[in-house]
Amino acid sequence: MKVVKNIHNNISLCIDSKGNEVVAFGKGIGFMKPPYEVPIQKVERTFYNINPIYIDMLSQIPEEAINVSSQIIDYANKNLKGSFNENLIFTLADHITFSIKRLQENIHLDLPLIHEVKHMYPKEIQIGEYALKLIKEKLNVELPKQEAAVITLHVVDYGLKSCISTGESNQEKIERCTQIIEEYNGLKIDREGFNYSRFVSHMYYLLDRIANNTEVKTKNKKIFDQLVKEYPKTYDCAKKACRALEINPNDEELLYLILHINRLSSREEKQ
């Protein structure tokens, strides 16, 4: 394997024997001046199909944050029995670095409620909670508890490779649902926006939970009834979308769908 660019002491951009570009991790592989051949036994792990934007960004991220991010995604793959996109390791490392910088500079942001994220993603929240413990252990930084929710949403938003690559029918359903929301509310949704990305991620997981009969079940009946009264139009839109998708989610799942549609619609109307 040929090293063509050093990113950190233990991380380099390489070209493999087939001419493919790959980010390689290995102890000391980034010490020598490129180009040079690195023995394959010195390479501990490799990442293919990395977005060039992230390759340029890597040199600005501390190597310790990249290693922590790598361990977090390894934990996620093992415990959720999935396969996350390789780019996620580097975007998460960037997020962790930025979160630590905010803390050090005493910059406070409104973070999502961890209880809400726990209800929406009861399994995935374990990733965020594990991440905070690992960051404290490896980087000696104690981030706010709410950061567990932010990290969870970051992982969910960037998603599982298996969900995105094999879920053609789900993609079509989500697009149909999006069109219904647009037609019902008379607006055009920005499909490149963050809120839409979060909505899509939620829909993938919702469809997966319904297919596997593992819907979220908590005691939020009062909140659901209140939302229906406050946002009757959004509730009607959500019900229309569910009928079109031939799904019948329980009130708890419908509650979160209403929240997502309301957030998506209100943000688009303001633009």
Secondary structure as UniProt FT lines:
FT   STRAND          2..8
FT   TURN            9..10
FT   STRAND          11..15
FT   TURN            17..18
FT   STRAND          21..25
FT   TURN            27..30
FT   STRAND          36..37
FT   HELIX           40..42
FT   STRAND          45..48
FT   HELIX           52..58
FT   TURN            59..60
FT   HELIX           63..80
FT   HELIX           87..104
FT   TURN            105..106
FT   HELIX           114..120
FT   TURN            122..124
FT   HELIX           125..139
FT   TURN            145..146
FT   HELIX           147..158
FT   HELIX           161..166
FT   HELIX           168..185
FT   TURN            191..192
FT   HELIX           194..211
FT   TURN            212..213
FT   HELIX           221..230
FT   HELIX           232..245
FT   HELIX           251..270
//
